[in-house]
Amino acid sequence: MTAWQIFYRSFITQSGYKDVLTGLKNTMIIAVLGLAIGIVIGTLIAIVKVVPKEHNIFLKIMEKVCNGYVGLFRGTPIVVQLLVIYYVLFPSIGVRVDKLIVAIVAFGLNSGAYVSEIMRSGIMAVDRGQLEAARSLGLSYARSMWEVVLPQAIKNILPTIGNEFIALIKETSVVSFIAVVDLTRAFQTIASSNYEYIVPYLVLALCYLVIVLLFSSLVKLLERRMRKSDRNN
């Protein structure tokens, strides 16, 4: 029996495709929700970093906390963060959480550190005259930031956020360390069931490649539409 026949038997006859579909679903859930959490955290950190802090001790302290957070999550591997959150953080506070939730939290916290820098650069790229014009019209600093600056910043960084999402999809392969059934673990199960590893891992690589190419094409399409919109304006 050839390697491909063994894989076909495991994938179709023995219903291995069900694990693959579950793994694909979990991979997308972790990536999507992780990015959503990251955008919220990253936006808040970016705002803290860019707001004026003259004579405001609280904001200065918050900026140091945010810098520490970003340094911690950008300076350690995601797999280490995942293991610490699963085996140390939640057990230390006596909370039992589903493994999938742990993975979402870990990737959300990690993504927040990277998105914060992306968002900060997007805010800094907006002409400061936009903020000053909004303030001159009587808007508060917070409202000017929320209604004028942030929408323009988000528009500027959307392609980069798309690339962050693609990176998250690839990084989700490490959730198998805490026994979450993702795409990688599904194919590992198929491979170990017959001790035939070549074909399952080749198909796994192809699956990731197709997913990444698909979302890369969507990001490029988004960039073209944004450039077209800017020209029309």
Residue frames as qw, qx, qy, qz and C-alpha x, y, z in Angstrom:
[[0.000, 0.889, 0.459, 0.000, 0.00, 0.00, 0.00],
 [0.425, 0.450, -0.020, 0.785, 1.44, 3.36, -1.03],
 [0.190, -0.189, -0.427, 0.863, 1.74, 6.40, 1.24],
 [0.308, -0.045, -0.179, -0.933, -1.11, 8.12, -0.60],
 [0.596, -0.262, -0.678, -0.342, -3.36, 5.06, -0.21],
 [0.451, -0.286, -0.674, 0.510, -2.60, 4.96, 3.51],
 [0.009, 0.120, 0.191, -0.974, -3.43, 8.66, 3.79],
 [0.446, -0.152, -0.452, -0.757, -6.66, 8.18, 1.80],
 [0.572, -0.319, -0.756, -0.007, -7.72, 5.36, 4.13],
 [0.329, -0.307, -0.535, 0.715, -7.03, 7.49, 7.22],
 [0.070, 0.110, -0.015, -0.991, -8.54, 10.65, 5.77],
 [0.533, -0.046, -0.379, -0.755, -11.68, 9.25, 4.12],
 [0.656, -0.160, -0.723, -0.147, -12.36, 5.69, 5.25],
 [0.505, -0.303, -0.634, 0.501, -11.45, 6.31, 8.89],
 [0.123, -0.897, -0.389, -0.172, -13.11, 9.76, 8.87],
 [0.565, -0.262, -0.116, 0.774, -9.92, 11.71, 9.53],
 [0.133, 0.452, 0.305, 0.827, -11.40, 14.59, 7.54],
 [0.421, -0.785, -0.416, -0.184, -13.76, 15.28, 10.46],
 [0.621, -0.560, -0.108, 0.538, -10.79, 16.11, 12.69],
 [0.413, 0.106, 0.267, 0.864, -9.36, 18.27, 9.91],
 [0.108, -0.669, -0.428, -0.598, -12.62, 20.24, 9.60],
 [0.559, -0.770, -0.288, 0.105, -12.73, 20.68, 13.38],
 [0.630, -0.321, 0.051, 0.705, -9.10, 21.78, 13.34],
 [0.253, 0.368, 0.344, 0.826, -9.72, 24.25, 10.53],
 [0.304, -0.792, -0.401, -0.346, -12.70, 25.70, 12.41],
 [0.635, -0.681, -0.160, 0.327, -10.68, 26.08, 15.61],
 [0.563, -0.028, 0.172, 0.808, -7.77, 27.62, 13.72],
 [0.068, 0.545, 0.353, 0.757, -10.03, 30.28, 12.21],
 [0.472, -0.798, -0.354, -0.124, -11.81, 30.93, 15.52],
 [0.665, -0.498, -0.072, 0.552, -8.51, 31.47, 17.33],
 [0.427, 0.116, 0.253, 0.860, -7.15, 33.73, 14.59],
 [0.079, -0.647, -0.417, -0.633, -10.32, 35.83, 14.18],
 [0.532, -0.797, -0.276, -0.074, -11.13, 36.28, 17.87],
 [0.698, -0.341, -0.033, 0.629, -7.46, 36.68, 18.75],
 [0.316, 0.285, 0.236, 0.873, -7.14, 39.51, 16.23],
 [0.266, -0.754, -0.388, -0.459, -10.38, 41.12, 17.50],
 [0.648, -0.698, -0.185, 0.242, -9.04, 41.12, 21.07],
 [0.632, -0.111, 0.116, 0.758, -5.69, 42.37, 19.79],
 [0.152, 0.559, 0.314, 0.752, -7.30, 45.29, 17.97],
 [0.436, -0.827, -0.278, -0.222, -9.16, 46.39, 21.10],
 [0.715, -0.563, -0.022, 0.413, -6.09, 46.11, 23.33],
 [0.588, 0.102, 0.235, 0.767, -3.77, 47.58, 20.71],
 [0.044, 0.727, 0.313, 0.609, -6.01, 50.58, 20.09],
 [0.526, -0.834, -0.164, -0.036, -6.22, 51.38, 23.81],
 [0.728, -0.376, 0.103, 0.564, -2.44, 51.09, 24.22],
 [0.451, 0.363, 0.298, 0.759, -1.81, 53.25, 21.15],
 [0.151, -0.849, -0.271, -0.429, -4.13, 55.97, 22.46],
 [0.652, -0.724, -0.059, 0.218, -2.39, 55.93, 25.84],
 [0.703, -0.134, 0.200, 0.670, 0.96, 56.35, 24.08],
 [0.325, 0.421, 0.333, 0.779, -0.04, 59.26, 21.86],
 [0.229, -0.881, -0.365, -0.195, -2.20, 61.38, 24.16],
 [0.154, 0.682, -0.335, 0.631, -0.53, 64.41, 25.82],
 [0.736, -0.377, -0.525, 0.201, 0.68, 63.60, 29.33],
 [0.200, 0.454, -0.297, 0.816, 1.83, 66.93, 30.69],
 [0.252, -0.287, 0.487, -0.785, 1.23, 67.06, 34.46],
 [0.858, -0.114, -0.097, -0.492, -0.83, 63.84, 34.31],
 [0.248, -0.486, 0.824, -0.155, 0.80, 61.26, 36.57],
 [0.773, 0.126, 0.549, -0.290, -1.83, 58.61, 35.85],
 [0.764, 0.629, -0.047, -0.137, -1.22, 58.68, 32.10],
 [0.188, 0.732, -0.651, 0.075, 2.54, 58.55, 32.62],
 [0.486, -0.276, 0.794, -0.238, 2.15, 55.46, 34.81],
 [0.815, 0.360, 0.373, -0.260, -0.20, 53.88, 32.27],
 [0.562, 0.741, -0.348, -0.116, 2.31, 54.52, 29.51],
 [0.064, -0.564, 0.813, -0.132, 5.00, 52.68, 31.48],
 [0.665, 0.017, 0.687, -0.293, 2.60, 49.79, 32.08],
 [0.772, 0.581, 0.101, -0.237, 1.77, 49.66, 28.37],
 [0.338, 0.740, -0.580, -0.032, 5.45, 49.73, 27.42],
 [0.335, -0.368, 0.843, -0.204, 6.08, 46.85, 29.81],
 [0.769, 0.269, 0.490, -0.310, 3.17, 44.89, 28.35],
 [0.679, 0.696, -0.164, -0.167, 4.36, 45.41, 24.77],
 [0.114, 0.685, -0.717, 0.065, 7.94, 44.54, 25.69],
 [0.543, -0.203, 0.771, -0.264, 6.86, 41.36, 27.47],
 [0.784, 0.359, 0.461, -0.210, 4.68, 39.98, 24.69],
 [0.607, 0.759, -0.221, -0.077, 6.96, 41.03, 21.86],
 [0.039, 0.714, -0.687, 0.130, 10.03, 39.73, 23.65],
 [0.462, -0.188, 0.845, -0.191, 8.83, 36.19, 24.40],
 [0.145, 0.012, -0.856, -0.495, 7.72, 33.39, 22.03],
 [0.623, -0.170, -0.152, -0.749, 4.01, 32.85, 21.61],
 [0.760, -0.103, -0.638, -0.063, 4.34, 29.19, 22.59],
 [0.348, 0.003, -0.637, 0.688, 5.88, 30.20, 25.94],
 [0.306, -0.105, 0.162, -0.932, 3.07, 32.69, 26.53],
 [0.726, -0.123, -0.440, -0.514, 0.52, 29.99, 25.70],
 [0.675, -0.083, -0.696, 0.232, 2.06, 27.51, 28.13],
 [0.149, 0.047, -0.510, 0.846, 2.39, 30.09, 30.93],
 [0.474, -0.130, -0.014, -0.871, -1.24, 31.20, 30.55],
 [0.786, -0.106, -0.487, -0.364, -2.51, 27.61, 30.46],
 [0.761, -0.112, -0.581, 0.267, -0.32, 26.00, 33.13],
 [0.377, -0.061, -0.435, 0.815, 0.46, 28.97, 35.39],
 [0.147, -0.169, 0.018, -0.974, -1.88, 31.94, 35.07],
 [0.641, -0.292, -0.336, -0.626, -5.31, 30.33, 35.13],
 [0.737, -0.247, -0.610, 0.151, -4.42, 27.58, 37.66],
 [0.341, 0.034, -0.454, 0.822, -2.86, 30.18, 40.00],
 [0.307, -0.109, 0.128, -0.937, -6.17, 32.07, 40.20],
 [0.334, 0.120, 0.871, -0.339, -8.17, 28.85, 40.51],
 [0.595, 0.477, 0.039, -0.646, -10.03, 29.17, 37.21],
 [0.532, 0.044, 0.806, 0.257, -10.73, 26.24, 34.92],
 [0.408, 0.639, -0.101, -0.644, -11.07, 27.41, 31.34],
 [0.881, 0.382, 0.278, 0.006, -11.62, 25.52, 28.10],
 [0.643, -0.230, 0.380, 0.624, -8.39, 25.04, 26.15],
 [0.375, 0.586, 0.459, 0.553, -9.79, 26.83, 23.13],
 [0.179, -0.961, -0.181, -0.105, -10.56, 29.89, 25.28],
 [0.618, -0.614, 0.215, 0.442, -7.01, 29.79, 26.66],
 [0.582, 0.139, 0.460, 0.656, -5.65, 29.80, 23.10],
 [0.149, 0.814, 0.384, 0.410, -7.88, 32.73, 22.12],
 [0.389, -0.914, -0.035, 0.111, -6.79, 34.73, 25.18],
 [0.668, -0.388, 0.322, 0.547, -3.11, 33.98, 24.57],
 [0.469, 0.326, 0.476, 0.668, -3.26, 35.00, 20.92],
 [0.025, -0.907, -0.340, -0.249, -5.36, 38.05, 21.72],
 [0.479, -0.828, 0.076, 0.281, -2.85, 39.29, 24.29],
 [0.627, -0.174, 0.432, 0.624, 0.04, 38.59, 21.94],
 [0.346, 0.582, 0.498, 0.542, -1.65, 40.28, 19.01],
 [0.178, -0.949, -0.258, 0.032, -2.48, 43.33, 21.15],
 [0.522, -0.614, 0.218, 0.550, 1.23, 44.04, 21.62],
 [0.433, 0.050, 0.559, 0.705, 1.87, 44.06, 17.87],
 [0.114, 0.737, 0.563, 0.356, -1.35, 45.82, 16.89],
 [0.300, -0.862, -0.196, 0.358, -0.56, 48.60, 19.39],
 [0.376, -0.439, 0.366, 0.730, 2.55, 49.54, 17.42],
 [0.246, 0.349, 0.692, 0.582, 0.67, 49.25, 14.13],
 [0.080, -0.846, -0.521, -0.081, -2.13, 51.46, 15.45],
 [0.365, -0.754, -0.021, 0.546, 0.29, 53.96, 16.97],
 [0.342, -0.164, 0.501, 0.778, 2.10, 54.37, 13.65],
 [0.115, 0.564, 0.691, 0.439, -1.27, 54.77, 11.91],
 [0.203, -0.891, -0.363, 0.184, -2.31, 57.53, 14.34],
 [0.389, -0.611, 0.193, 0.662, 1.03, 59.28, 13.99],
 [0.355, 0.128, 0.622, 0.686, 0.69, 59.16, 10.20],
 [0.065, 0.815, 0.558, 0.144, -2.51, 61.25, 10.33],
 [0.261, 0.512, -0.024, 0.818, -1.77, 64.92, 9.74],
 [0.261, -0.321, -0.603, 0.682, -1.79, 66.69, 13.10],
 [0.167, -0.006, -0.123, -0.978, -3.76, 69.47, 11.45],
 [0.476, -0.327, -0.703, -0.416, -6.75, 67.11, 11.39],
 [0.478, -0.450, -0.651, 0.381, -6.76, 66.95, 15.18],
 [0.172, -0.239, -0.180, 0.938, -6.19, 70.68, 15.55],
 [0.257, -0.166, -0.430, -0.849, -9.02, 71.44, 13.12],
 [0.513, -0.445, -0.716, -0.162, -11.39, 69.21, 15.06],
 [0.410, -0.419, -0.505, 0.633, -10.39, 70.88, 18.33],
 [0.045, -0.075, 0.065, 0.994, -10.90, 74.32, 16.78],
 [0.391, -0.312, -0.563, -0.657, -14.48, 73.31, 15.95],
 [0.513, -0.451, 0.274, -0.677, -15.13, 72.76, 19.64],
 [0.914, -0.085, -0.380, -0.118, -14.70, 68.99, 19.84],
 [0.634, -0.684, 0.359, -0.044, -13.02, 67.56, 22.92],
 [0.026, 0.594, -0.784, -0.178, -9.70, 65.76, 22.57],
 [0.450, -0.005, 0.886, -0.111, -11.33, 62.37, 23.10],
 [0.622, 0.593, 0.427, -0.282, -14.09, 63.04, 20.57],
 [0.339, 0.804, -0.373, -0.316, -11.61, 64.45, 18.05],
 [0.148, -0.426, 0.887, 0.103, -9.49, 61.33, 18.41],
 [0.496, 0.188, 0.828, -0.180, -12.47, 58.98, 18.15],
 [0.552, 0.682, 0.417, -0.238, -14.34, 60.66, 15.28],
 [0.379, 0.882, -0.211, -0.182, -11.54, 62.23, 13.22],
 [0.015, -0.694, 0.717, 0.071, -8.14, 60.67, 13.84],
 [0.544, -0.157, 0.817, -0.106, -8.93, 57.01, 14.52],
 [0.769, 0.501, 0.347, -0.192, -11.06, 56.44, 11.37],
 [0.467, 0.815, -0.335, -0.080, -8.23, 57.77, 9.20],
 [0.208, -0.587, 0.779, -0.073, -5.62, 55.76, 11.13],
 [0.715, 0.058, 0.676, -0.170, -7.63, 52.54, 10.75],
 [0.723, 0.669, 0.074, -0.156, -7.95, 53.14, 7.03],
 [0.226, 0.807, -0.545, -0.022, -4.18, 53.55, 6.77],
 [0.216, -0.453, 0.852, -0.150, -3.37, 50.35, 8.65],
 [0.867, 0.123, 0.207, -0.437, -6.04, 47.97, 7.31],
 [0.781, 0.453, -0.428, -0.032, -3.59, 46.20, 4.94],
 [0.162, 0.483, -0.753, 0.417, -1.12, 45.76, 7.80],
 [0.609, -0.164, 0.531, -0.566, -3.88, 44.39, 10.03],
 [0.903, 0.285, -0.115, -0.300, -4.64, 41.92, 7.25],
 [0.563, 0.488, -0.634, 0.207, -1.03, 40.77, 7.31],
 [0.233, -0.374, 0.700, -0.562, -1.22, 40.42, 11.11],
 [0.835, 0.026, 0.241, -0.493, -4.24, 38.14, 10.64],
 [0.829, 0.406, -0.381, -0.055, -2.30, 35.99, 8.19],
 [0.230, 0.493, -0.726, 0.421, 0.56, 35.74, 10.69],
 [0.543, -0.243, 0.541, -0.595, -1.88, 34.67, 13.41],
 [0.920, 0.181, -0.076, -0.339, -3.27, 31.89, 11.21],
 [0.690, 0.423, -0.558, 0.185, 0.22, 30.43, 10.78],
 [0.014, 0.446, -0.676, 0.586, 1.12, 30.85, 14.44],
 [0.766, -0.244, 0.158, -0.573, -1.97, 28.95, 15.61],
 [0.802, 0.210, -0.559, -0.021, -0.07, 25.74, 14.86],
 [0.215, 0.336, -0.725, 0.561, 1.47, 25.98, 18.36],
 [0.610, -0.314, 0.215, -0.695, -1.87, 25.48, 20.15],
 [0.872, 0.016, -0.476, -0.113, -1.31, 21.74, 19.81],
 [0.302, 0.330, -0.682, 0.578, 1.07, 22.17, 22.78],
 [0.330, -0.067, 0.588, -0.736, -2.01, 22.41, 25.02],
 [0.211, 0.187, 0.958, 0.051, -3.91, 19.72, 23.08],
 [0.452, 0.554, 0.194, -0.672, -6.25, 22.04, 21.20],
 [0.634, 0.283, 0.664, 0.277, -7.41, 20.36, 17.99],
 [0.227, 0.755, -0.156, -0.595, -6.24, 22.79, 15.33],
 [0.762, 0.571, -0.216, -0.217, -5.27, 22.09, 11.73],
 [0.245, 0.606, -0.745, 0.133, -1.77, 20.93, 12.69],
 [0.402, -0.228, 0.800, -0.382, -2.91, 18.59, 15.45],
 [0.827, 0.299, 0.218, -0.423, -5.58, 17.08, 13.19],
 [0.720, 0.565, -0.398, -0.065, -2.96, 16.06, 10.64],
 [0.019, -0.521, 0.799, -0.301, -0.63, 14.88, 13.40],
 [0.681, -0.047, 0.586, -0.438, -3.39, 12.53, 14.54],
 [0.854, 0.457, -0.034, -0.245, -3.82, 11.19, 11.01],
 [0.441, 0.653, -0.608, 0.098, -0.07, 10.71, 10.63],
 [0.196, -0.424, 0.800, -0.377, 0.42, 8.95, 13.95],
 [0.826, 0.040, 0.314, -0.467, -2.50, 6.58, 13.37],
 [0.945, 0.322, 0.047, 0.022, -0.55, 4.75, 10.64],
 [0.604, -0.548, 0.319, 0.482, 2.99, 5.97, 11.30],
 [0.541, 0.418, 0.429, 0.590, 3.01, 7.53, 7.83],
 [0.219, -0.717, -0.211, 0.627, 4.09, 11.15, 8.14],
 [0.301, -0.094, 0.430, 0.846, 5.21, 12.33, 4.71],
 [0.017, -0.470, -0.653, -0.594, 1.86, 12.71, 2.95],
 [0.284, -0.793, -0.528, 0.105, -0.14, 14.11, 5.91],
 [0.364, -0.640, -0.034, 0.676, 2.47, 16.81, 6.56],
 [0.224, 0.039, 0.514, 0.827, 2.72, 17.67, 2.86],
 [0.119, -0.635, -0.657, -0.389, -1.08, 18.07, 2.74],
 [0.376, -0.756, -0.362, 0.395, -0.93, 20.12, 5.96],
 [0.325, -0.361, 0.202, 0.850, 1.63, 22.47, 4.40],
 [0.071, 0.299, 0.637, 0.707, -0.58, 22.75, 1.31],
 [0.223, -0.749, -0.623, -0.033, -3.61, 23.62, 3.45],
 [0.340, -0.702, -0.136, 0.611, -1.75, 26.46, 5.19],
 [0.278, -0.128, 0.436, 0.846, -0.40, 27.66, 1.86],
 [0.010, -0.520, -0.688, -0.506, -3.88, 27.79, 0.32],
 [0.291, -0.807, -0.476, 0.193, -5.32, 29.64, 3.33],
 [0.367, -0.575, 0.059, 0.729, -2.48, 32.17, 3.37],
 [0.210, 0.068, 0.557, 0.801, -2.63, 32.75, -0.39],
 [0.080, -0.674, -0.683, -0.269, -6.39, 33.25, -0.17],
 [0.298, -0.856, -0.304, 0.294, -6.18, 35.87, 2.56],
 [0.401, -0.358, 0.270, 0.799, -3.12, 37.48, 0.93],
 [0.147, 0.355, 0.627, 0.678, -5.20, 37.95, -2.21],
 [0.203, -0.816, -0.538, -0.067, -7.99, 39.52, -0.14],
 [0.408, -0.688, -0.063, 0.596, -5.50, 41.90, 1.49],
 [0.314, -0.090, 0.457, 0.828, -4.14, 42.93, -1.93],
 [0.003, 0.595, 0.659, 0.460, -7.68, 43.46, -3.20],
 [0.316, -0.836, -0.382, 0.235, -8.39, 45.64, -0.17],
 [0.409, -0.476, 0.159, 0.762, -5.23, 47.68, -0.82],
 [0.209, 0.210, 0.580, 0.759, -6.22, 48.25, -4.46],
 [0.139, -0.747, -0.604, -0.241, -9.71, 49.39, -3.46],
 [0.390, -0.770, -0.210, 0.459, -8.30, 51.75, -0.87],
 [0.354, -0.250, 0.338, 0.835, -5.88, 53.28, -3.39],
 [0.074, 0.447, 0.652, 0.608, -8.75, 53.66, -5.87],
 [0.265, -0.820, -0.504, 0.063, -10.88, 55.32, -3.18],
 [0.405, -0.613, -0.006, 0.678, -8.05, 57.75, -2.34],
 [0.262, 0.024, 0.495, 0.828, -7.65, 58.70, -6.01],
 [0.060, -0.634, -0.658, -0.403, -11.39, 59.29, -6.37],
 [0.344, -0.823, -0.354, 0.281, -11.34, 61.55, -3.31]]
